[in-house]
Amino acid sequence: MPDVRLASPQGKWVLLTTVLGSSMAMLDSTVVNVALPRIGRDLDANLSALQWTVNAYMVTLAGLILLGGALGDRFGRRKVFVVGVVWFAVASLLCGIAPDAGVLIAARALQGVGGALLTPGSLALIQASFHPDDRGRAVGLWSGFGGIGAAVGPFVGGWLVDGPGWRWVFLLNVPVALVCVPVALRHVPESGGGQQAHGRFDVLGAVLGALALALVTYALIEAGGGGVVVAVSAVAGLAAAVAFVLVERYRPDPMMPPDIFASRQFTAVNLVTLCVYAALGGFFFLAALQLQVVVGYSALAAGTALLPTTVLMLLLSARSGELADRIGPRIPLTVGPLLCAAGMLLMLRVGPGASYAADVLPALVVLGLGMVTLVAPLTATVLGSVSVVRAGLASGINNAAARAAGLMAVAALPLLAGMGEEAYREPAAFDTAFDKAMGWCAGALVVGAAIAAAVVRRPPPDCKRPECLRHGGVTAPPLEGEPVRKKLG
């Protein structure tokens, strides 16, 4: 039984290192958006290169995060967490010194691998280390501090871009890792490994999943230019996706067991997740560009402008979860996406000369209230739609689905909105395309709301309950249970 007490010096060290590790990955998912215009100018990169700067990270993270949790169970959660932190820091250093867009994109893909190792391990270490009497409070502090990090991330990113430069958005991870690793090795107890896990890893499934995401993403980003390579990539991506489904169906120990989708509620709530996080991923990618390219904000001003959404989530997400417990998830999962859609439509008012107080802030407040309304019930419904022993797996699948939806949106929205390769250098053209993109995002949210209204019902009373009551992340719902854990064998 874990016996670390939260009030002890060791407990505080465990909490510190897990917060630092998870914050590295969470901040990188949001801060980079603010730096994109400056990266484009400094590296003479076109819009597709900026899309890949975001998506190269998301492809490997979404494709490998389930495998990362299983590796921690097999070889030791602390060991895999430390490897992930070191990997992430080295990749961040490569991003920070990248001489051109190609090197930056490759380094971002490596960052995603590190993120897939450390993200599930962060919460797993909290759960495996603390005494049962302190576990709930420790998880609450971990999620609360992580939410604060997510809230200040765009502000810090903007300050770095306008100050020492965009490269420090990545280089800042190196000193954080230099603190995190020795603390973890000295103070965090090892868990997992040994006889606790057996069987074979679903490496083939993980590779096929990541390959399908990468090929389809490439086809969407490069579709504007057409050509045989784009068509071949699209077909190969779809073939890899079919192969992934077949492998998962016939393997004895699949990474994503197909039978988990036999639950109609689980399938429905993941469809809602795809719609919601596709819209949110596309919005936060484009909004940071809109505020800088069209409205004329500095990177710091743009990052600060986006704070209300995460602050509202941090302050109100726990109360939203309590409300959903009383009234059931269907109403929040219907109303929340509709509020988000309204917020995105309000962003149509944000153009040249827009006022922050009159135009930008109302849109972000409505969007933030929508996110507050839906995120906690979404997580609770995912956990409640499967058996308790599969709750961690269900949360991991849902988290990966959200990240995959976001990267697909970043790839597809510029194509759907008619953005050219140089659109972010042309304020008028970008403004027109941004308005079209907000229409697509709002449409996806309405579809998600319709699915929730038609299918989602109240989970059974004895289901697994969320432990992360406060959450400030905008790229994916929180990992819960024994994160991304699966029985190996």
N, C-alpha and C positions, 0 to 999 in steps of 0.2 A: 504494500500500500504506500502511495506517495506520502511523504511526511514533512515537506518543507512548509513552514508557516510564513504567512505573508508579512507578519511584523518582524521576523528575524532578518538579520543582515543578508543571509543567503537569499531569502525570499525577495528582498528588494533588488538584489543583483539579478536574479532570474527575470524579474519583471522588467528591469532596465534593458537587458540584452535582447529580450524578445520584442519589446517595443521598438528599439533601435532597428532591429533586423526587419521587422514588418514595415516600418516607416520608410525604409530605403526603397522597397518595391512599390509601396503605395504612392509615395511622393513622385517617383519617376513616371508613374502612369498618368499623372495630371500636370506636373510642372513642365514637361517637355512641350505641351501644346502652346504654352505662352511663349516659348523660345523659338517657335517655328519660323516666323518672319525673319528674325535676325539670322538664324541658321541658313535660310534660303539666300539671303543677301551675301553673307560671308562666304558661303561655299558655292555660290552661283548655281543653286539647285532649282529645278523646276517643281511644279506642284506634285508630280508623281513621286519625286524623291522625298518631298515632305510627307506624303502619305506613307511611304515606306519607312521613314524615320519613326513614325508611330507604329505601323503595322508589323514591322520585323520583330519588334519586341513582343507584340501581342500574339503573333503566330506561334512562337516557341513557348510562351507562357501558357496560352490556352491549350496547346497541344500536349504539353508535358506535365501540367500541374497534377493530374491524377496519378501519374507515374511517380512524381516527386514525393507524394505522401506515402506511397507504397514502399519506396526506397527507405524512407525514415523508419517505417515499421520493421523492415528487414535488417538494416545495417545499424540502426541506432538513430534516434531523432536528433540528438545533439550533434552527432557526427555529420549527418546530412545537412543540418541547418548551418553548421560552420562552413562546410564545403560550399553551400549556396551563397553565403555571405562573401566568402573570399572570391568565388567565381564572379559574383555580381560586381564586386569592387574592381577586379581586374578588367572586366568588360567596361565598366564605367570609365576607368582610366583610358582605355582605348577609344571610347567615345569622345573623351575630353581632348585627346590629342589628334583626332582624326583629321587628315589633311584634305579629304574630299568627301563627298556625299556617299560614295560607294563604301569606303571604309567605315563611315559612321553607321550605315545601314547594317553592315555585317556585325559590327560591335553591338548594335542594338539587339540583333538576333541572339548573340551570346548573352546579353543581359537577361533576356527572357528565360534562357535556360537556368541561370542563377536564381531568377525570381521563382521559377517553378520548384526549385529545391528548398528555398527558404520560406516562401509564403505559407505552405501548409504546416511546415515544421514549427513556425512561430507559436501558433495557438496550441499545437499538439504538445509542445514543451510545457506550456502553462498547465494544461490539463493533466499531464503525466507527472508533474513535479509537486504540485501543491496538495496539502492535506485536504481531504474532502470538505472539511468545515470552512476552509478558506478559498476553495476553488472558485465559487461563484463570484466572490468579491475580486479575486485576482483577474478573472476573465473580464469583469466589468471595468476594472482599471485599465487592462490591456486594450479593450475596445475603445474606452474613452480617450486615452492618450493617443491611440491610433487615429481617432476621429479628429482630435485637435491637430495632429500632423497633417491630415488631409485638408483641413480647413485653411491652414496657413501656407500650404504648399504652393498654390498659385501666387500668393503674395511674395514668398521667398524667391520663387522662380523669377518673377518679374524684377525683383530687386537685383538678383544676380545678373540677369540679362542686361539691364540698364547700367549696372555698376561694373564689376570685374569682367563680365562677358558671359555669353551663353555656355561656354565650355565648363564653367564652374557649376552649372546645373548638374553635370555629371561628375566632375572632380570632387565635389563635396561628399560624395559617397565614400571616397577612400578614407578620410579621417574617421568617418562614422564606423566603418568596418574595422579600423585599427583599434577602436574602443570596444566594439562588439565582440570580436573574436576572442581576445584574451579573457574577457569577463565570462564568456560562455564556457571556455575550456576550464576555467578555475572554479566557477560557482554553480554552473547548471548541471544537475545530475543527468546521467545518461538513462535513456529509457528506450524500449523497443529492442529489436535485434535478438540475438540468441535463439531461444526456442519459441519466441512469441510469433514468429511468422515463418511460413514455409511455402513451398510451391515455386512456380516459375513466374517471372515477370512478364507482363504483356507488352514487351518492347515493340513487337511488330504492330500491335494496335496503336501504340503511341506514335510510332513513326508514320504509319498510314494516316492517322488523324492530322498530325502536323503537316504532312505533305499535301493532303487534300486542301487544308486551309491555305497553305502557301500558294499552291497552283491556282486555285480559284481567285485568291486575292490578286495575284499577278494578272490574271486575265481581266479582272474588273478594272484594275488601275490602268492597264495598258490598252484597254478596249477602244479608246478614242482613236488610236492610231491604226487599229485593225491589223491585218496581216495573218500569215499562216501560224506564226509562233503563238499569237494570242489564242487562236482557235485550238491549236494543239494543247496549250496549257489548260484551257477550259475543259476539254474532253478528258485530259489526263487527270485533272482535279476531280471531276465527277467520277471517273473510274476508281481513283484512290478512295473516294468517299464510299462507293459501293463495296470495295474490297474491305474497308474498315468495318462496315456493317456485317459482312460475311464472316470476317475473322472474329468479331465480338460474339457472333451468334454461335460459332462452332468451337471456340476455345473452351477448355474446361475451367479456366480461371481468367475470364475477360476483365479488362480494365473498366468497361462500361457494360455491365450485363444487360442484354436487351430485355430480359423479363422484368426489369424494374419499371419499364414503360407500360407494363400491363395495367398499372394503376392509371385509370383515366384522369384522375385529379393530378397526378404527378406529370403526366404528359401535357395536360392543359396549362399547368402553372409554368412549365418550361417554355411553352409556346408564348405565354404572356411575357416571360423573361426575355425571350428573343426579340419580341416587338419593342419592349420597353428599353432594353439596353442597346439595341440598334439605334433607336432614336437618341438616347442620351450620349452614346459614343460619338455619333455624328454631330450632335449639337456642340459638345465641348471641344471637339476638333475644330469646327468651323467658327464658333463664337469667339474664340481667342483671336482668330485671324480677322474676323469682321470688325472687332473692336479696334484692332491696330491698323489694318489696311484701309478700312472705310471711314471709321469714326475718327481715327487719328490718335488713339491712345498710345502712350508708351507701354512697354511690356509690364512695368510695375503697375500702371493704372489699370491695364487689362486684367492682370492677375488679381488685383484688389477688387475690381468690379465683380468678379465671379464668386467672391467669398460668401454672399448671402445664401446660396444654395447649400453649401456644406455646413455653414453655421446653423441653419435651420434644421438640418438633419441631425446634427450633433445635439442640439438642444431639445428637440421634440420627438425623436425616433422612439424613445422608450415609452412615451405617453401614447404614441400611435399604436405600438404593440399592445398596450393595455386596452385601448379602445377596440382593437380588432379581436382581442380575446372575448370581449363582452358581446359584440354584435356579429362576430364571424368575419371571415376574410373577403366575402364576395363584394360587399359594398366598397371597402377600401381599395380592393384591386380593380374595381370598376371606376370609382371616382378619381383615384390617384393618377392613372394614365390620362384621364380627360383633363385634369388640372395641368399636368405636364404639357399636354397638347395646347391648351390655352396659353400657357407661358411661352411656348415656342411661336405661336401665332402672334403674340404680343411683340416678339422680337422683330416682326416685320416693320415695326416703327423705328427700329434702330438703323439709322443710315447716316449720311453726312450731316454733321452739326447736331446730332442727337443729344438730348439732355440726359444725364445719368439719372437724376431724380425723377424726371417725368417719363422717360422712355425705357432705359435699361433696367433700373431697379424694380419697377413693377413687374416686368417680365420675369426677372430672376426670382422674385419673391413668390410669384404664382408657381413657377417651375419648382422651386424648393419645397413649397407646401405640397405639391403633388408627389414629389419624391418622399417626403416625410410620410405621407398617407399610405404609400404602397410598399416601401422597402421592408419594413418589419413584418407586415402580414404576408408578403411574398416568401420571406424566409421561413416563417412559422408554417405556412401551408406546404412548402417543400418538405419540411421535416415531418409534418403530420400526415403526408400522403403515402408514406411507406412504413414498414415495420421499424420498431425502435432500433434494431440491430443494424439496419441499413441507412439510418438517418445521416451518418457522416458521409457515406457514399453519395446519397442523394444531394447533400449540400455541395459536395465537390463537383458533381455533374452540373448542378445548377450554376455554380460559380464559373465553370469552364464555358458553359453555354452563353452566359452573359458576356464574357470576354470575346468569344468567337463572334457574337452578334455585333459587338462594338467594332471589331476590326473589319468585318464585312461592310458595315455602314461607312467607315472611313474610306474603304476602297470604292464603294458603289455610288455614294452620294455625289461626288464631283461629276461622275459620268451622267447620272440622272439629271443633275442640275445644269449640265452643259458648261462646266468650268473647263477652260482651256489650260494648257500647261503653264501659261504665264498669267493666269487669272489673278493670283495674289499680288501681282505687281500693278494691276489695273483696277483701281478702286471702284469705278462705275460698273465694270463687268463683274467683279466679285460680288458687289452688292446685289445685282440682279440674280446671280446664281444662288446667293445665300438665301434670298427670299424663296426661290423654288425649293431649295433643300429643306427649309423649315416646313414647307407644305408636305413634303414627303415624310419628314419626321413626325409631324402631327398626325398624318394618316396612319403610320405604323402604330402610334399610341392608341388611336381610336380602335384599330383592329384588336390590339391587346385588351382594351377595355371590353370589347364585345365578347371575346373569348372568356374572360373572367366572369362576365355577367351570365353567360350561357352555361358554363361548366363548373366553376369553382363552388365548392360547398364547405361547410364547417368541418375541420378535421375531428377525429374521435377524441374524447377527453383524456385518454391515457397515452397520447402520442408524445413524442419527444418535443420539448419546448426550447426555444432559442436561449442561448446564454449571452450572446453579444447584443445587449439591449441598446447600446449607443453605437451608431455607425455613421461615419462621415465620408465614406468612399463613394465615388460617382461612377466608377468603371465596372463594378460588379457587386452583387450582394455579399454579405459577410460569410465566411466559412464557419460552419457550426459542427457540433457533435465532435466525434473524433475525426478531424478534417480529412477528407479524401481517403479515408481508411478503407481498405477492402480486405476481405479474408483471402489470404494467398494459399490456395489448396483446399 
